[in-house]
Amino acid sequence: MIMVQEVQAPGPSERHDLDANDESASLLFDLSQRYGDTFRLTSQSRSNDSLVILNADDIRRVLQTNRGNYIKGIGIERVRVLLGNGLMASEGELWSRQRRLVQPAFHSQVIRSFSALMHQANVDLIDRWSGHAARGEPVNLTHDLSELALNIVLRALFGTDLDRLIDAKGCNPFDLLTSETRRDLPFAAKFRALTHHVLNMIAARRQEQRIEMDLLSTLMEVRDRDTGEAMPDRALLDELMTLIVAGHETTASALNWTWYLLSQNPQVEARLHSAIAEPASAPGPAEASSATAPYVEQVLQEALRLYPPGWLFTRRALADDVLGGFHVPAGTDVFICPYMLHRQTTHWDQPEVFDPLRFEPAAVDARHRFAYLPFSAGPRYCIGATFAMAEMTMHLAMVADRFQLRYDGTVPPAAEFQVNLRSRHDLHMRLVAR
Ligand code: HEM
């Protein structure tokens, strides 16, 4: 007699290697139609199988209740080449020590102290866009949002040292992140070459005994509560490089999709305009995201549902487990796909419809907690989620107050399923002043 936990999940007989790319995305969509919530793929090139899980209870088991059995899975080696052993890629003791040390830097009070710089970055953007609006010229939304998000995360990290660097070099060396879109090995090499600028900033602060109100100083000053030790330089550098990339691309692409969705849904846009017209909703430089109307946040949450930048992530089982009633041998790479999860009819009525009211508190309470994972869940939940929401609500409320954005393309933008879920081509928008 076969025990239920020894039954293998169904899956195709052909071999496939899943990865964060377009081919894997179409394969996943196709296989979920054929095999349902849990399916297995035999690898072409590796000895371990892959398991795709779409059931919210199973996802909870992997990310939360049985999390000790799961480490980051396939693809993490490539992330490590780009980001080093920072929070995104580290494991075990190193990860828990670093998470403990970095977490206070993302406390909501610290994030509130970045409101002024977030506000200023949007004031500058609106000034530039006003010129475009007056001349009737479209803007390259994708490019401009990439620049905005990069500028905000770099200023939160390095404060005015960023201006010193730009003055010294005559340009911002980190612009590489917006000018180059590929995230391959040559890009990783160029990005890692930027570490010397960060090391110079650290050295200058030490020499001048200068403490600033930014993340760099916060991370330099933090002490391990058990040992009293500061973060070693290598770890500090890896965390900073991680935060630059993790804090830039995700936010930029979330906003890119948000504006596209708004341009296609005039009723949602009109409701957003009324929400931000309420007197208490105008975000000032000193205000946190909580000051803006709840609907602004709901619009963003709904955009993150349809287009979660982290559309696919992986874990690897350390020991045998059972998921969806199927046997999961040790070493299996488990794939969690928020993009598909967020469109499941089990949790979402008419999933293709853009409806921010799905995030009214009562609706959220009624839903499975693991049906919505734009920032993942469990202990490896995105450390920058509050930062990102503060930045995005501020941007959306300020810009929607000034302009309507009209999509300038003739066909709907195609999604590009890479490490992040981006638009395949830059989106251009016409601005209508309000
Ligand atoms: C809309 C914006 C963002 C989205 C959708 C997003 C999404 C995610 C997701 C899905 C993960 C988990 C990945 C996994 O477990 O494999 C993650 C982790 C992480 N994110 Fe974000 N993120 C965003 C913004 C940010 C920002 C602004 C920062 C920092 C400034 C940041 C820093 C990180 C870091 C350091 C981790 C690793 C945390 C750990 O493992 O301890 N993210 N993010």
Residues whose N, C-alpha, C, O or C-beta is under 5 A from the ligand:
A	BS01	HEM	L87 M88 L243 A246 G247 T250 T251 A254 P309 G310 F313 T314 L373 P374 F375 S376 P379 R380 Y381 C382 I383 G384 A385 F387 A388
